[in-house]
């Protein structure tokens, strides 16, 4: 396992402790004036996006280091070391001028991604893959500290803020938060937004729902998205735990990330993001009513549980009996596939949020 170092002080401490830099990864460091820190064994060392003077570069490469420069003229940083915050994604947004959403990093990165098309040239393809790898690493570091294990909630993006379904999703989030779960969602609007609002303000669901309902849905242009965002930013959300983490994608960049999550692990590649979200939800997944995307996630999740490819089978909770057994009868098929397997014990179809949380807590205790 390679050691990753992301700030100069950590590098100084590493060297002061008598360690060399063999098989070490340095990320985003300005090494100007710090060439002495590289005067050691560098076999297998990797420098990603570091500022390195020419002479130091030549010496490092001669000593066996691999140096990957930053990629210029991009609206995002390729070698990230942390997840995004809403403040970072929406930097420059003025709630009094909703059209300014178009000038935020989130909107500019989406526009840049659209210009590359579905098959970007090799340079941009490499940049996006490196970015997404960095996001995966940063997400793993955050989740490694979470106890109990994180729980994901899946559901439709089309759920409007003024609907009873949105309020129900907020109440689900409140129950999960009170139980102490780190909560993951797809990071967009609809149920993906309602749940983290509930986690963060469990005692004010009804008042918050009434406030958010003033801007019920996101629109198709920057100004309409900005109006939706301005309303979502109005409540003063506490920074207290448990964490809520959104995992959205610029593949569906017309859907803005929500302002309710503490952090966002935003990806370019939807396939990496979608599979990754299910994989890191080691405490189980709750499925609220959704459309084709949510149904796809059901069977991706069950495949992981069926073959125990990433660990033991985890809970699959279908919240909404009529929807999941009659309107979109995915739950009976999952139960049929799970018959006689370890996954069978952890499949629940219910209308009761408390019953859902009880199953998740039972699993986390194991």
C-alpha positions, 0 to 999 in steps of 0.5 A: 500500500502506497503512502499518500501525502497531501501537504508540506507539513505532513511531508516534513513530518514523514521525512523527520521520522526518518522515512524515505519516499519509496512507493510514496504518492505526493499530491498537489504539493508546491515543492518550490524551495523544498527540494531538500525533502526529496533528497532521499530514495525515490524508487516508485515515488509518484508526484501528482500535480506537484509544482516542481522546479526543473532542476529538482524535477530532473533529480527526482526523475533520475532517482526513480520518481514518476512525475505527472503534471497538472492538466491545464485549462480545466475548470476542475482540479484533477488530483483532488484530495477531498470531497466537495462541499456545497459552498465549493460547488456553488461558489459565486452564486448570488441568491438574489440573482438566480441566473448566477448559478451559470457562473458556479464551478458546478455549472461550468464543469458541467458545460465543459463536460458537455463540450467533450461529448460522450467520447472525450479526447484522450487527454480529457478522458484521462483527466476525468478518470484521474479526477474520479479516482481521486474522489473515490479515494477521498470518499473512502477516507471519510467513510472509514471513520463512520460507525455504524456503517453508512446507509444509502437511500435511493429514490426518484429525482422528480419528487417535488418539494411540495409533495407528501412524498418529499415530506415522507422522505424527510421523515425517513432521513430524520429517523436515520439521523436520530439512529446515528447513521451516516446517510448517503444519497445520489446527491441530486434533487427529489428524494435525494435532497429530502433525506439529508434535510431530514437528517440535519433538521429532524425536529423541524421537518414540517416547518422546513418542508413548508419553506422549501415548497415555495420552490417545488422543482428545479428548472431547465435553465440556470435562472430556474435552477438558481431559484430552486437553489436559493430556496434550498440555501435559505435554511441555516443547517447545523454542521452536526453529525451524522454526516450526509454525503451526496454522490451525484454525477455530471453525466446527469449535470442538468440535475443540480446537486442539492445544498442539503448534504454536508459533502458531495462525491461528484463524479464524471462517470455515472457507472463508477458513481452508481456502482460505487454508491451501492458498494460503499453503503455497507450498512444497507440500502433503503429504496423509496419509490422511483423510476427506471434508475432506482429499479436499476439500482435495486438489481445492481445492489441485489447482484452484489448481495447475491454473490457476496462479491464485496462482502456479506449481504446487506439489508435491502429495505423497500419502503412503500409496500404497494409501490414495490409489490404492485406498481413496480413489483421489484421486491417479489422478484428480489425475494424470489432470487434470495430464497435460501441465501444469506440475503433473504434475512435482510430483505424487508418490504414495509410502510413503517419507517421505524421497522426499516430503521430497526432492521438496519440497526439490527444489521449494524449490530452484527 
